[in-house]
């Protein structure tokens, strides 16, 4: 499967927001990968599940879902 045939949906950890994934999103987009960060509110598990489901519903085609706490990237 080519990268243009798949969309990546990222989720952030509890002590972050979607902007923390910019260092992952930017290089993926540069390679032509369709990528988005699910807008999790971190107010409750139910709210986060609902937000993730909305993100997945808006995403077309095959999906790679990746999540976890973002790790600091040092240059």
N, C-alpha and C positions, 0 to 999 in steps of 0.2 A: 504494500500500500504506500503510495507516494504521500509526502507531507501535505500536498495540496488537497488530498482526499480526507484529511482528518482535522478535527478541531480539538484543541486542548483547553480544558476548563480547569483553572487553578483555584485552590482554596487556601486561605491563610490560617495561621495558628491563632490561638486565643489572645495573644498579647500584641496583635498587629492588625493592620487593615490591608485592603487590596493594593494600596500604593507600595507596600513593602515588597510586592512581587515584580516591580518594574525592572529589576535587574535580571529577572527570568524572562519576562514578557518581551522586552526589547530585542534580545538576541534571537528568540524564536521567531518573532515577526520578521526580522532581517533575513531569516532563512525561508520565508514564505509560509510559515505555519500560522494558521488561524488560531488565535489564542485570546482568552478572556479570563478575568478574575471574577469569581462569584462574589457579589457584594454581601458578605455575611455581617450581620449586626452584632453578633456575639452577646445578644441579650438573653437568649435561651436556646437550648438545643432545638426546640420545635421551630423557632424563628429561623435558625440557621438552615435547618432541613428544608423549610419552605422556600427560602431564598435560593438555596442550591438547586432545588427542583425547578424554580422559575428559570434559572440560568440554563439548566440542561434542556428545558422545554424550548428555549429560544435558539438553541444551537442545532444546526442541521448536520446530518451525516454522521459518520463514525466519530466517537468522542473518546478522548483519553482524559480521564479525571485524575488529577494529581493534587495531593494536599499534604498538609503537615505544617509544623512551625517553620517559618522562614529562618534561614540561618544567615547571620551577618556575612557579608562578602567584603573582604578587605583587599584593597589594591596595593 
